[in-house]
Amino acid sequence: MLNPLRSEAEAFRFVLLLLGYFAAIVLAKAVLGTTAALVVFVALSVAVAAWIVRARSAA
């Protein structure tokens, strides 16, 4: 199986980013409600997808 993460530092950075992603969604839910959490989820997911597409097209 091919490991998509090149180093332990990259894996750690991925975990921190994932933690921030979920924390933003939970915080939006706690403060503003379910609709806000859904909006944050969609916005962050689109931003990550766009970043991945740009990174792959540049390589």
Backbone as a printed PyTorch tensor [residue, N CA C, xyz], in Angstrom:
tensor([[[  0.8430,  -1.1740,   0.0000],
         [  0.0000,   0.0000,   0.0000],
         [  0.8950,   1.2470,   0.0000]],

        [[  0.5430,   2.1840,  -0.8300],
         [  1.3060,   3.4250,  -0.9640],
         [  0.8720,   4.4210,   0.1030]],

        [[  1.8360,   4.9450,   0.8520],
         [  1.5550,   5.9210,   1.8980],
         [  1.5080,   7.3160,   1.2790]],

        [[  0.3680,   8.0230,   1.3760],
         [  0.2720,   9.3580,   0.7700],
         [  1.0450,  10.4280,   1.5390]],

        [[  1.4090,  10.1530,   2.7680],
         [  2.1510,  11.1160,   3.5730],
         [  3.6260,  10.7450,   3.5410]],

        [[  4.4650,  11.7080,   3.1910],
         [  5.8760,  11.4320,   2.9430],
         [  6.7190,  11.3080,   4.2000]],

        [[  6.2900,  11.9300,   5.2890],
         [  7.1020,  11.8980,   6.4950],
         [  6.2060,  11.9100,   7.7300]],

        [[  6.8270,  11.6900,   8.8670],
         [  6.0880,  11.7410,  10.1230],
         [  5.6270,  13.1640,  10.4140]],

        [[  6.4400,  14.1450,  10.0590],
         [  6.0600,  15.5420,  10.2620],
         [  4.8390,  15.8970,   9.4220]],

        [[  4.7870,  15.4090,   8.2040],
         [  3.6310,  15.6620,   7.3440],
         [  2.3810,  14.9880,   7.9020]],

        [[  2.5280,  13.7960,   8.4400],
         [  1.3970,  13.1010,   9.0580],
         [  0.8870,  13.8760,  10.2740]],

        [[  1.8060,  14.4080,  11.0810],
         [  1.4210,  15.1870,  12.2500],
         [  0.6890,  16.4640,  11.8330]],

        [[  1.1810,  17.1390,  10.8050],
         [  0.5280,  18.3480,  10.2840],
         [ -0.8790,  18.0150,   9.7880]],

        [[ -1.0380,  16.8670,   9.1300],
         [ -2.3460,  16.4310,   8.6500],
         [ -3.3120,  16.2340,   9.8160]],

        [[ -2.8440,  15.6120,  10.8900],
         [ -3.6850,  15.3950,  12.0670],
         [ -4.1060,  16.7270,  12.6750]],

        [[ -3.1740,  17.6790,  12.7640],
         [ -3.5220,  18.9910,  13.3200],
         [ -4.5420,  19.7250,  12.4460]],

        [[ -4.3660,  19.6580,  11.1470],
         [ -5.3220,  20.2980,  10.2370],
         [ -6.6990,  19.6470,  10.3420]],

        [[ -6.7240,  18.3240,  10.4570],
         [ -7.9900,  17.6090,  10.6080],
         [ -8.6810,  17.9880,  11.9130]],

        [[ -7.9020,  18.1260,  12.9720],
         [ -8.4410,  18.5380,  14.2640],
         [ -9.0510,  19.9420,  14.1560]],

        [[ -8.3590,  20.8570,  13.4780],
         [ -8.8930,  22.1970,  13.2840],
         [-10.1670,  22.2060,  12.4560]],

        [[-10.2120,  21.3460,  11.4420],
         [-11.3870,  21.2170,  10.5730],
         [-12.6150,  20.8220,  11.4030]],

        [[-12.4590,  19.7640,  12.2010],
         [-13.5760,  19.3050,  13.0150],
         [-13.9100,  20.2840,  14.1380]],

        [[-12.9030,  20.9330,  14.7050],
         [-13.1490,  21.9120,  15.7630],
         [-13.9630,  23.0960,  15.2360]],

        [[-13.6690,  23.5400,  14.0260],
         [-14.4260,  24.6530,  13.4360],
         [-15.8940,  24.2720,  13.2400]],

        [[-16.1410,  23.0560,  12.8130],
         [-17.5190,  22.5990,  12.6130],
         [-18.2510,  22.5010,  13.9520]],

        [[-17.6080,  21.9180,  14.9510],
         [-18.2270,  21.7740,  16.2720],
         [-18.4670,  23.1370,  16.9080]],

        [[-17.5190,  24.0410,  16.7750],
         [-17.6810,  25.3870,  17.3300],
         [-18.8480,  26.1180,  16.6630]],

        [[-18.9650,  26.0000,  15.3510],
         [-20.0840,  26.6280,  14.6450],
         [-21.4120,  26.0490,  15.1200]],

        [[-21.4460,  24.7500,  15.3400],
         [-22.6650,  24.1030,  15.8320],
         [-23.0150,  24.5930,  17.2270]],

        [[-22.0130,  24.6780,  18.0990],
         [-22.2640,  25.0820,  19.4810],
         [-22.7050,  26.5370,  19.5850]],

        [[-22.1130,  27.3970,  18.7680],
         [-22.3920,  28.8330,  18.8830],
         [-23.6050,  29.2490,  18.0490]],

        [[-23.6810,  28.7560,  16.8220],
         [-24.6950,  29.2740,  15.8940],
         [-25.7540,  28.2750,  15.4560]],

        [[-25.5290,  26.9870,  15.6870],
         [-26.5520,  26.0150,  15.3510],
         [-26.1710,  25.1230,  14.1820]],

        [[-27.0910,  24.2510,  13.8560],
         [-26.8550,  23.2190,  12.8520],
         [-26.6240,  23.7840,  11.4590]],

        [[-27.3810,  24.7860,  11.0840],
         [-27.2290,  25.3600,   9.7480],
         [-25.8380,  25.9670,   9.5670]],

        [[-25.3750,  26.6610,  10.5790],
         [-24.0320,  27.2510,  10.5080],
         [-22.9680,  26.1650,  10.4210]],

        [[-23.1480,  25.0830,  11.1610],
         [-22.1970,  23.9740,  11.1070],
         [-22.1720,  23.3730,   9.7060]],

        [[-23.3130,  23.2390,   9.0820],
         [-23.3790,  22.7150,   7.7190],
         [-22.6790,  23.6630,   6.7420]],

        [[-22.8870,  24.9570,   6.9100],
         [-22.2410,  25.9390,   6.0390],
         [-20.7250,  25.8830,   6.2070]],

        [[-20.2450,  25.7820,   7.4360],
         [-18.8090,  25.6900,   7.6930],
         [-18.2530,  24.4100,   7.0820]],

        [[-18.9560,  23.3030,   7.2600],
         [-18.5260,  22.0280,   6.6850],
         [-18.3840,  22.1230,   5.1690]],

        [[-19.3930,  22.6680,   4.5070],
         [-19.3620,  22.7780,   3.0470],
         [-18.2530,  23.7290,   2.6020]],

        [[-18.1320,  24.8670,   3.2640],
         [-17.1120,  25.8520,   2.8870],
         [-15.7060,  25.2890,   3.0540]],

        [[-15.4320,  24.6450,   4.1700],
         [-14.1090,  24.0650,   4.3870],
         [-13.8270,  22.9150,   3.4250]],

        [[-14.8380,  22.1090,   3.1650],
         [-14.6590,  20.9820,   2.2410],
         [-14.3640,  21.4710,   0.8290]],

        [[-15.0600,  22.4960,   0.3830],
         [-14.8060,  23.0640,  -0.9470],
         [-13.4130,  23.6890,  -0.9970]],

        [[-13.0200,  24.3700,   0.0680],
         [-11.6950,  24.9890,   0.1090],
         [-10.5950,  23.9380,   0.0360]],

        [[-10.7470,  22.8520,   0.7570],
         [ -9.7500,  21.7710,   0.7350],
         [ -9.7160,  21.1100,  -0.6370]],

        [[-10.8740,  20.8650,  -1.2230],
         [-10.9220,  20.2510,  -2.5550],
         [-10.2520,  21.1540,  -3.5930]],

        [[-10.5070,  22.4530,  -3.5190],
         [ -9.8880,  23.3910,  -4.4610],
         [ -8.3760,  23.4250,  -4.2750]],

        [[ -7.9210,  23.3840,  -3.0310],
         [ -6.4860,  23.3760,  -2.7500],
         [ -5.8220,  22.1230,  -3.3130]],

        [[ -6.4760,  20.9800,  -3.1680],
         [ -5.9290,  19.7230,  -3.6960],
         [ -5.8490,  19.7690,  -5.2180]],

        [[ -6.8980,  20.2650,  -5.8660],
         [ -6.9000,  20.3500,  -7.3270],
         [ -5.8000,  21.2930,  -7.8190]],

        [[ -5.6360,  22.4300,  -7.1550],
         [ -4.5710,  23.3740,  -7.5400],
         [ -3.1910,  22.7770,  -7.3300]],

        [[ -3.0100,  22.0590,  -6.2470],
         [ -1.7110,  21.4650,  -5.9450],
         [ -1.3590,  20.3880,  -6.9780]],

        [[ -2.3310,  19.6170,  -7.3840],
         [ -2.0760,  18.5600,  -8.3740],
         [ -1.8420,  19.1270,  -9.7660]],

        [[ -2.5120,  20.2150, -10.1060],
         [ -2.3340,  20.7950, -11.4330],
         [ -0.9930,  21.5210, -11.5410]],

        [[ -0.4620,  22.0030, -10.4190],
         [  0.8240,  22.6910, -10.4160],
         [  1.9880,  21.7130, -10.4780]],

        [[  1.7490,  20.4860, -10.0600],
         [  2.8390,  19.4900, -10.0200],
         [  3.0900,  18.8510, -11.3620]]])
